[in-house]
Amino acid sequence: MLQTLLLSAGFLVLVAISAASVLLVNKSREDNSWVVHSVEAENQISTVLLEIRRAESATRAYLLSAAPQFLTEYQAAASGILPALDHLEKLTRDNPAQVANAARLRKAVEQRLSEFARGVDRVTNNDVATAVTALRNGTSTGAVETIGQVGRDMRTEEDRLFRERTETADRTQKLASSVTIAGSGMVLALAFGSVLLVRQSSRARDLAENRLRDANLNLEATVDERTADLREANDEIQRFAYIVSHDLRSPLVNIMGFTSELEELSGDMFRRIGSLTHEAAGGPPPAAGEIALEGPDQQLSADFSEALGFIKSSIAKMDRLISAILNLTREGRREFVPVKIDTREFVETIVSTLAHQAAEAQAEIHVEPLPDIVSDRLALEQIFSNLIDNAVKYLKTGVPGEIKIRGRTKLGYAIFEISDNGRGIDARDHQRIFDLFRRAGTQDKQGQGIGLAHVRALVRRLGGTMSVSSELNAGSTFTVTLPITWNASNRNSDK
């Protein structure tokens, strides 16, 4: 739990550091761009003032010498002043004070450029004296002072902005460094704590493994001991069941014999009663072997015969149960012999033995490809015979039956499914049908409630499992899962 919390905390710290770093880097980049912006603005102010001085110097030289090269220099300087001034206005439009200063500077620059242009025109027209006088008078006007003063004001403002923006950028960089250092420290602390927890968990795991190993050793010994006890008890139960069922048959045989004798005696007894009744009434005696009963005597004879019928039916049922118990005990003692089985051919042989019952029930049995397995042939024959016979037996009356047998393999096991479209089984009886002497649904078919219990016991002895999926009036699917290769080591101890 603590490791999970540390990992979660480390993840949150990393996310927080990453987010803060991204924000601070973007803020630092923005602050630095403003610092660079101030430098660019100040450089542009210097560029504008320098171009004005160049134009003024070229104008003066041209007025004094009338040399063409100075005219060319003037024209180059004058043509770059206004574009430079436009760029300066663009750089400083974020600051209202600089916008006002730029407007004042433009007005003074335009005035000064017009003075330069008039002087150049007069020299071109050979009026040098007037041009010099005009230029000298223009120097004393307010344009020159305005340009100088506005340039100083704009530089002062940009210097102030440069200092402020530099300080802001420095603070942002320091904050980013502090966040990075603090986050790295927290990550290192969390990593150190994780290492300690991992070491502690490793020691606890090693200790738990040692304890588990010791417990497994003790458990194996205990399981072997309990398994031996269980097998001994199971064998004892089987011997007891065999002895009890065998001993029960002896008195049952006596009861059956005496019941038959009693049935024969009943004929003589009621024949004697009929004779006495006729003699008392003065009538002729009945013919030999004839029983002539009337009234209460006839009813008594019928009741006696019915009682004998019930006794004989119960004796027959008990005999079948005892025979089934004996078969179960013999099967429980039988050792399985694993052999390679062609399962589809094996099942088709079983289906052929049930062809008559299937024809009477108007049922079709489809056997799909089945995986071959190594198992006990007799046990498999009893499993599939019982399940297929039940599928045929419990079809719905008047509905053509359809029974499918299919199989597949998964993880070393063969999975067989026997499905039908018969009566189905109520969900409440899904477990009950596997209990000994328990049956579900309408009891209109012969059976003692032993078949499915015996099948499940065989499946368990073969190391497999058995289940049912069914709904009333919607058919049933019995699923049997068996090892593909059975041997004594994967035999289920729950025999």
N, C-alpha and C positions, 0 to 999 in steps of 0.2 A: 504494500500500500504506500509506504514511504517512498519507495523508488518511483512509483507512478506519479506521486506528488512532485518529486524532484524533477522528473522528466517534463511534467506539465509546466512547472515553474521555469525551467530552463527554456522550454519552447516559447513561453510568453515573454521571457526576458529577451530572447533573440528577436522575436517579432517586434517588441517595443524598441529595441536598439536599432533594428533595421529601419523601422518607420521614422524614428527620431533622426537617424543619420540621413535618410533621404530628404526629410524636411529641412534639416539644417544645411545640408549640401546645397539644396535648391535656394535656401535663403542666403547662404554665403555667396553663391554664384550671382544672385540678384544684387546683393550689396556691392560686390566687386564690379559688377557691370555699371552701377551708379558711380563708383569711384572713377572708373575709366571714362564714363560719360562726362564727369566734371573736368577731367584732364583734357578730353577732346574739345569741350566747350572753351576752356581757357586757351588751348592752342589755336582754336579758330578765331578767338578775339585777337590774339597776337597776329594771326595771318591777315585779318582784315586791316588792322592798323599798319602792318608792314606794307601791304599793297597800296594803302593810301600814301604812305611816305615815298614809296617807289614812284608812284604817279606824280607826286609833287616834285620830287627831285628831277625826274625826267622832263617835267614841264619847265622847270626853272632852267635846266641846261639847254633845252630847245629854244627858250626865249632869248637866252644870252648868246647862243652860237648859231642857231637856226640849222644845226646839223641834222640830217635826215635820220641818223641812227637813234638820236634822242627822241625823235617823233615816234619811231617804231617802238622804242622802249616804253614811251608813254602810253601808246595805244594798247600794248600788251598788258601793262599794269592796270589801266582803266577798265579793260574788258573783264578782268578777273575780280574786280572789287564787288560788284553787285552780286554775282553768283556766290562769292564767299560770304557776303552779308546774308543772302538767302539761307545758306547752310547754317550760319550762326543762329538765325532766328528759329530754324528747325530744331537745333540742338537745345535751345533755351526756352522752348515754348512750354515746358513743364513747370517753369518758375514764373509767376506773375510779375515779380520785380524785374527779372531779366527780360521779359516781354516788353515792359515799358521802356527799359534802357535800350533795347534793340530798336524800338520805334524812334526814339530820340536820335540814336546813332545813325539810322538810315536817313533821317531828315537832314542831319548835318553833313553826312557823306554826299548825299545828292546835291546839296548846295555847293559843297567844295568841288565836286566833279564838274558842275556847270561853270564854275569860275575857271577851272583848268581848261575846259573846252573853249571858252571865249578867248582866253589868252592864246591858245594854239591857233584859233581861227585868225586872229589879228596878225600873228607872225606869218601865217600863210599868205595873208593879204598885204604883207610888207609894212604893217603898222606896228613895228617892234616897240617903239617908245610908249605908245598907248597901252600895249599889252603888258609891258613891264610895270607901268604905273598901276594898271588894274590889278595885276597879281600882287603888287606890294600893298595896295589898299585892301585886297581880299584877305591878306594875312592878318590884318588887324581886326577882321570881323569876328563875330562870335562862333563861326563854324569850327574854326581850328580849336578854340578852347572847349567847345562842346564835345568834339570828337575825343580830345584828350581826357576830359573829365568823365565822359560816359565809359570810355575804355577802362579807366581806373576803377570806376564803380562796378563794372561787370567783372573785372578781375577779382576785386575784393569779395564780391558775392560768390564767385566760383571757388575762391580760396576757402571761404566759410563752409560752403557745401562739401568741398573736398575733405576738410577736416572732420566734419560731422559724419560723412559717409565712410571715411576711413575708420573712425572709431566704431561705427556700427558694424562694419565688416570684421574688425578685430574682435569685437565682442561675440559675434556669431561664430567665428572660427574657434575662439576659446571655448564657447559653449559646446560646439561639436566635438572638440578634443576632450572636454570633460565628460560628455555623454559616452564617447567611445571608450575612454579609460574606465569609467564607472561600470559600463556594460561588460567590458572585458573582465574586470575584477569579479563581477557577479557570476559570469560564465565560468571563470576559473574556480570560484568558490563552489558553484554547483557541480562542476566536474570533479572537484576534490571530494565533495560529499557523495557523489555517485560512486566514485572509486571505493570510498570507505564502505558504502552500502553493498556494493558488489562483492567486496571481500568478505563482509559480514554474511551476506547471503550465501556465498560459496562455502564458508565454514559451516553455516547452518545446513546447507544442502548436503555437504559431506557427512555431517553428523547424522542427518536424517537418512541418508543412504546406508550408513553403517547400521543404524537401528533397524532400517527396513530389511537389510540383508540378514541381520540376526533374527528378526521376526519371521522372515521367509523360511529360514532354516528350521526354526521352531514350528512354523506353520506347516511346512512339508512333513515334518515328523508327526505333527498332530493329525494332519489330513490322512497320512498313510495309516496311522493307528485307527482313526475314526472310520476310514474306508474299510479296513480289515474287519472292524467291529460290525459295520453296516452290512458287509457281505456275509459275515457269519450269521447276523440276525436275519438277513434276507433268506439265506439258505435254510435257516431254522424255520422261518415262516413257511417257506415252500414245502419243507418236509412235513410240518404240522398240517398245512392245507392238504397235502397228499394223503397223510394218515387219516385225517378227519373225514375227507371225502371218501376215502377207501372204506373206512369203518362204517360210514353212514350207509353205504350201499348194501351192506349185509342185512341190517334190519329192514331196509327198503325192499329188498328182494323178498324177505319174509312177508312184509305187508302186502306186496303184490301177489304172492302166492295165496295168502289167506283171503285176500279180496276175491281172487278168482274162485276159490272154494266156496266163499260166501255167496258169490253170484250163482254157482251151480246149486248150492243148498236152497237158495231162494226159490228156484223153480220147484223143487220137491216140497218145500214148506208151503208155498201158496197153492200148489196142486192139492196138498193134503187139506188145506183150509177150504178149498172149493168143494172137495169131496164131502167133508163134514157138513158143510152148509147145505148141499143138495140132499144128503141123507136126513138131516133134521127137517128139511122141508118136505120130505116124502117123495122127492123126485128121483129119477134114475141117476145112477152115478155117471160122471163124465167118462168119455173114452180114454184109453191109455195114452198118456203123454199130453192130454189136453188139459188146459187150465181154464176152468169156467168160473169166473169171479163176477160178482155183482155188487153194486152199491159201494159201501165203505171198504169192502175187501179189495175191490178193483182199484180204488183210490190209494189204498195202502200199498198195493203192489207197485203202482206207478211211482209213488213217493220213494219207495225202497229202491226201485231201479234208478231213479234220478239221483239219489244219494250215492249209490254205488258208482254211477257215472262221474259224479264230481270227485269221488275218492280216486278213481282210476286216472282222471285227468290231472289231478294234483300230483299223484304218484309219478305220472309220465313227465310232468314239468320238472319235478324235483330230480328225477333221473337224468333229464337233459342238463340241468344245472350242475349236478355232481359230475357228469361227464365233461362239461365245459371246464369246471375247476381242475379236474384231473389233467385235461389237455393243457391248461395254462401252466400248471406246475411242471408237467413234463417239458413244455417248451422253455420254461425258465431255466431248467437244468441243462438244456441242450447247448452244446458248444457250437458256435457259428463257424462255418468254413467258408472263407472268402474265395470266390472264383470270378473270372472275367465273364461278364454277362452282356450279350447283345440285347439291350433293353427293349428296343422296338420289337424285335422278333419275339422276345420273351412275353411282352404284353399282348402282342397279337395272338399268341398261343392261348393266353388266358381268355381273351375276347372270344376266340372261336369256341371255347367250352361254354360260353354264356350266350351263344348265338340263338339257341331256342328261346330262352327267356327274353332276349332282346326282341325277337320276332313277335312273340306274344304281346309284348308291351309296345309294339310299333315304334321301336327305338333304333336309331342309327348311331353306331359307335365309330368315331373318327380317331385314329391313332396318328399323331404327327411325329416327325423325327424326334427321337429321344436320345439323350447322351448315354453312352455306355459307361458302366460302373463296375467296380470290383466289390462284391458284397456276398452275403449268404443267400443262395438261390431260394431255399425253402422259405426263409423269412420274407423275402421280396414277393414270392408267390402268394403268401398269406396276406400281405399288405395290399397288393394290387387286386387280388381276387375279392377281398372284402369290400374295398372301396368301389370297384366297378359293379359288383353285385348290388351294393346299396344304391348306387346311382340308377341302376335298372329297376330295382324293387320300388323305389320311392318316386317314380315319375307321376305326373298328373294324369288322371284317368281321362281318356278321350283326346288327349293332346299328343301329337307325334313327338316322341322323345329324341333328344339330341345330346349325345355325350361326347365330350372332347377330352383327349389325353395328350398333353403336350409337356415339353421339358426344355430346360436350358441350364447352363452352368454359370457359376459365379464364385470366384475366390476359393476354388478347390471343392466346391459343393455342387451337387446336381439337384435342381429344383424341379419337381414334378407336380403338375396340376391336373386334377380330375374334376371337370366341371360338367354340370347338367342343367337342364331347364325344368327340373321337377318341382316338387312341393316347396322346397326350401325349408329353412329352420329358423324359428324365432330367435332373435338376438339373445333373449334371456336363457336359451338352452344351448348356446354355443359351447359352453364348458361342461354342461351336464351330460351331453351325449358321450363324452369320453370317460365318464365314471362307470364303474363296474355295476352291472344290473340296472342301469338307468337308461330310460328311453324317452324320446320327446315326440310330441305331435300325436296324431291319431294312431292308436294301436290296432291297426287292421292288418298287419303283416306279422308273420311268424318271426320270433327272435327272442333271445334271452337278455339282450342288453350287454353282451360281452364282446361283440365283434370290434367296435371302435376302441374300447379299452385295451383289447389285445393288440390291435394295430398300433396304438400309440406306444404301448410297452415295447413292441418290437422295434419301432422307429427309434425310441430312446436307446435301446440296447445297441442299435447300429450307429449311435453317435449323432442322430439327427433330431429334427423337430417336426412337429405337425400342427397345423392350424386349419380353421375353416372360416370361410367368408360366405354368408348366406342371408337371405331375407325370405320371409314367408311369400309363397307363390311366385318367387323370382329366381328359383334355382339355387344351387350350391356349388362352391368350389373348395375342394380339399387340397391343401398344399403340403407336400411332403418334401423336406430338405434332408438329403443324405450326403455323407462324404463320397467323393468320386472313387476314392480308394479306401476301403475299410480295413482296419487291422485291430488287433487287441488293444493297441495304445490309445486309439480314439474311441474306444467303447465307452459308452455312457455308464457311469456307475449307478445311475438311477434305474436299475433294471426293472 
